Amino acid sequence: MNFNIGPRMMKTGLAVTLSIFFTELFHFDMGLVAVITSVVAMQPSIMRSLNYIKETAISTAMGVGFALVTAYTIGLHPLSIGLAVILAISFNIKMGWVKTVNLTIITIAIIMMSGEETINLMYLLERISLIGIGISSAFIINTLIFPPNHQKILYNMIRDALDKSTFLLRVIPNKTMKVKELKKQEKDLNDKIKEISNYLDIINDEKSRMFIRDRYNFMRDIVVFKQMLRVIKLEYDLIDNLELKLEKIEEISPNQSFLVKKLVAKIVEYHENIILKYEDKVFVQKGLQKESFTAMNLTINDLIGELQQSEIEKWIEIFPVASSIVKLMVELEKLDGFMSRQEKLF
């Protein structure tokens, strides 16, 4: 069995270690509170950690407020703790503080589960300090240890998604995969697309505040990555349309089916050449790339010529696939241009 220990795992472990060190240094009981908080507070970027600290301060204060009000009005029994948690979750969702709702619940639980009839002030301050230790440990480790290389992380995610999309574009036209496995692969690809989109959202939210040495090249890379994601999304749409329509196209016209399969194979080859050239693994002459794209254009023209002679019922079946192919070819040509002008430096 292979163990893949990434920077995020290592940073989480170090944050836990640091939080335990501080709790022992200050002789605090219940160090588990600081440990749990440090794990929850570990974020994928430095700026996201800063934002999380702000949100955490609000959530902790709110958790303390709900805990104190409930304790002094209803008491410190399981039903009152449950009621405080319900009210806190509702309030968090209402205010849009969904990310820190877990921390609010932890705060309420550790304050109200003191085992005493009333909440002692020193007990309250100690528990709040433990939460602060956990958050601070996560932020310190996130800032000093393995600061995230966003370009490399994003590109690796996109490369994984590309491998899946090109694999599916190869097997679907040839019908060489079982339906159950095909559905699993499609779901995995869709999950990866969402993951990439979420990571790009982080960068869009924080790009003006990130600690970046070469901001010009960083932003150019992000433009390339966005275009790569756009292409993968269109490949996913093409995969979906091929799965739905290809069998029907084969029944309607074997020649149109042949042209579609030929185009899909050319698209996969063209996309892979773009990526390999960007990674400096192959040398693809510009003339050959141009010829490849021209060949795809000629094939799509042949397909459109075939469609013009078809009845409307046949158009309905073939048009979604043809439309997906045309859109994908246009965006692939743009990606080729972007990647030709941007060197891979990460």
N, C-alpha and C positions, 0 to 999 in steps of 0.2 A: 504494500500500500504506500502510495506517495503522499507526502504531506507538503502542501503548498502554503508556506508561512509568509504572508505579505506584510508590507509596512504597517497597514492599519491594525493587523493583529498584534504586531510587536509593540506598537504605540499604546494600544489598549492595555497590554500586559505591563508595560512600564508605568502607565498612569495608575494602575492598580497598586503596583509596588510603591510608587511615590506617595500615594494617599495613605497606605498602611504605615509608611515611615513617619509621616507627619502626625498621624493619630497616636502612634506610640511615643513620639517625641513630646507631645503635649499631654500624654497620659489620659487620652479620651477613651471612654468605654464605647461599645457599639461601633467599632471601626468599620463594620460591614456596611453601615450607612454611607460612609465616604467611598468605599469600594464600589457599591452599586451606582452612586452618583457619578463617579469618574467614568464608568463604562457607558452610562447613558449620555454623558456630556461629550464623549469623543466624537468629533465631527470631521467630515471629509476635507475641510479647508480651514485655514487660519481665520479668515474673515467670518466664515460660518460659525466658528467657535466664539468669536467676539460677539456676534449677534445672539448666539445661544446664551452667553453670559447675561446679556441684557434681558432676554426673555425669561431666563431662570430667576433673576432677581425679582421680577414681577410675580412669577409663578410661586416662588418660595414665600414671598410676602402674602400672597393670596392664600396659600395653603395654611400658613400660620394664622391668618385672619379667620378662615373657616374653622380651623381646629379650635381656636380660643372661643369663638362665639358659640359653637356647638357644645363645647365642654362646659361652659359656664351657664348655658341655658337648658341643656338636656342631660349632660353628664358624660362620664367616661365609660360607657358600656358598648358592646359590639354594635347595637342598633344605631347609636349616635355616630359612631365612626363610619358606618355604612352610609348613613344619611349625609354626613359631611362630604364623603367621597362623591356621592351622586350629585350633590349641589355644585361641588367644585368642577366636576367634569362638564356639567351643563353650562356653567359660567365660562369655562375655558373655550368650549366650542362656540359659544355665543360671541366671545371676544376674538376668536380666530387664533387662539394660542394652542393649537392642537399638538405641536411638536413637544411642548413641555408639560403636557397633561400628566405623563407618568411621574414626573418629578413632583408635581403638586400632590399627587396621591401618596407618594413616598413621604413627603413632608407631613401630611395630615396623619399618616399612620404612625410615624416615629414619635410625633408629639403626643398623640392621644393614647398610644399604647405604653404608657409609662409604668403601668401597674399600680399607680397611686390614685387616690380619690380626687386630687386636684393637680393642676399643672404647676410644677415648681419653676421659678424664673431661671435658676441656674441650669436646670435640666433643659429648658427651652433654648437658652443661649448655646449650650453645648451641642444640641442637635442641629441648630442652624449653622454652627461652626463646622460640623462634620460635612454638611452639604457644601459649604464654601470650600473646604479642603478638597473634596472630590472634584468640583468644577475647576478649581485652580490647578490641580494635578493634571487634569486632561488638557487644559489650555497650555500649560508649560511644556508638556511633552509634545503636543501637536505643533507648537511653535519652534522648538529646538531640535527635535528628532525627526529625521526624514520628512522635511517640508514637502508637501505634495508637488510632483512634477505633472501639472495638469495636461500638458501636451502629450506626454508619454502615456498617461493613464487613459486619456480620451482616445488616442490613436489605437491603443491595444484593444479597447472596447469595440471600436469601429471595425478593426481588423477581424475580430472574432465574429461580428455580425456579418461582415462581408463573406467570410469563409462559409457561413451557414447559407447565405442567400445564393451564392454561386453553386454550392452543392445541390440545393433544392432545384435551381434552374437547370441543372444537368440531369437529375434523376426523374423529375416530373414528366418531361417530354418522352422519356424512354420507358416510363412506368416500371421502374426497377425497385420500388420501395413499397413495403406494406403500408396500408392506409393508416393503421394505428401509429406506426413509427413516423409517418409523414406528418400527421397531426401534431405529434410531440415536437418534431423539428420546427414546424411552423410556429408553435407556441413559444419555443425557446427563442426563435428569431424575433418574435413580437416583443418578448420580455426584454431582450437586449436593446431593441430600438427604444423602448420606454426608458431603460436605464441610461442610454446615451443622451436622450432628450432631457432627462432630469439633471444630468451632469452639466450639460450645456446651459441649462437654466441657472445653475449655481454660478457659473462663470459670468453669465449675463448680468446677474444680480450684483456680483461683487467685483467685476473687472476694474472698476475705477478705484477700488481700495486694496487690490491685491498687491503683494510685494513681488514685483516682476522686474528683472534686470533689463531684458530686451523687450520692451512693451510693443515696439513696432512689429517685430517678427512674431511675437505671441499673438497679436490680433490678426495678422495675416494667416497664421496657422488656424485660428478659430474660424475664419472665413472658409478655409479649405475643409475643415471638419464639418461645418454646417452643410456644405455642398455634398460631402460624402454621405452624410445622414440623409439628405434629400434623395440621393440616388438609391440608397438602401431601402428607403420607404417605398420608392417607385418599383424597385425590384420585388418587394413584398407584395405590392398590388398586382404586379405581373404574375407572381407565383399563385396568388389567389384566383386570378382570372383564368390562368392555364388549368388549374385544378378543376374549375367549374365548367370551362368551355371546350377544352381540347378534345375530349372524346366526341362531343357533338360536331366539332369542326371536321374531325376525321370522317365522320359519317356523311357530312354534307359534301366535302371536297377533299380528296386525298392530296391534291396539288396544293391547296391552300394550307393544309396541315403541314406539308413538307416545307413550304415557305416560312411558316411560323417557327417550326423547329430549327430551320436554318438560321433565322434571325436571332433566336434565343441563344444558339451556340455562338454566333458571332458577337453578340452583346457580352456574354460571359468572357470570351477571349479578349475583347477590347477593354473591358473593365479590369481584368487581371493584369493586362499589359500596362495600363495606367498606373496601377498600384506598384507593380514590380519596378517600373521605371522610377517612380517617386522614391522607392526604397533603395534605389541604386543597385538593384540586383541583376537587372538586364539592361542592355542598351537597345532601345527601340528607335529606329530611324523615323524621323518625322514624316517622311514620304510614305513609309509603310503604314503608319497609323492613319494617314490621310486616305490611303488606298483602302484600308480596312473599313473606315467610316463611309467612304464612297460606295463600297460593295454593299454595306448595310442599307444605304439609301436606295440603291438600285433594287435590292430585294424587297424593300418596303413598297417601292413603286410598283413592282410586279404584283405584290399582294393587293395593293389598292386597285390596280387594273383588274385583278380577278374579282374583287369585291364589286366593282362597278357593273359587272355583268351578272351579279347575283340578284336573287329576289330579296325582298325586304325581310322575310323570315330568316334568311341566311345572314343578312347584314346584322340582325339583332344578336346572333350567336357569335359572329366573328369580330364585330366592331370593338367590343370592350378589350379584347386581346390586342388588336391592332393599335388602338388608342394608347394602351399602356406601353406598348413597344415604342411608339413615336415619342411620347413624353420622356421615357427613359433615355432614348438616344439623344434627345436635345440636352438633357441634364448631364449625361455622360460627356458630351462634347465640351460643356462648360467646365466640368471637373477636370478634364484633360488640360484645358487652358490654364486653370487655376494652379494645378500641380506642376505644370511646366515652368511656371513663373516663381514657384516657392520651393526653396531647397529644404529638405528634411534635416533639421539641426538637433533634434532631441534623441 
